[in-house]
């Protein structure tokens, strides 16, 4: 499968001025938000952020996604680094199925039970593009901003040196408490 990519462009935001580059792989478009000086660091701060339209765009309280994304953007604007925006909505089941999973969660299923009931695996994400992006940007040493042990294992499998894990801890609320508890108990996320 051929990967298409954009040039690097400037992107001013309310958090500061960044650079941005997009990649198209398997009909999904992913992008990297970069501080202008990210490559000058010995260990680059990296957040691999999984797309969450309901959280990132609509500020859903059912998850911690927007809070983690904003926290990462603020962090790299001050400390430098990159955010890989991994566009695989709902652990790669797509938006329609994610909303169907929400409906099942409204009936008492947890996020994993809902995905399984819809005929999917617990997590359908494909991380191939992440490895491609690390190679394209010549990134070999990082501080990884994550709570997800699976992302740590995947990055290590690429031969990337993880100097430090920087947890992305956000506030728990009445709507995301069960969701975060499932992530902690089933997937081993740090919370």
ABEGO torsion letter per residue (X at the ends): XBBBBBBBBBBBBAAEBBBBBBBBBGGBBBBBBBBAAAAABABBBBBBBBBBAAAAAAGBAABAAAAAAAAAAAAAAAAEEBBBBBBBBGGGAEAAAAAAAAAAAAAGBBAAAAAAAAGBBABABBAAAAAAAAAAAGBABBBBBBABAAAAAAAAAAGBBBABBBBBBBBBBAAAAAAAAAAAAAAGBBX
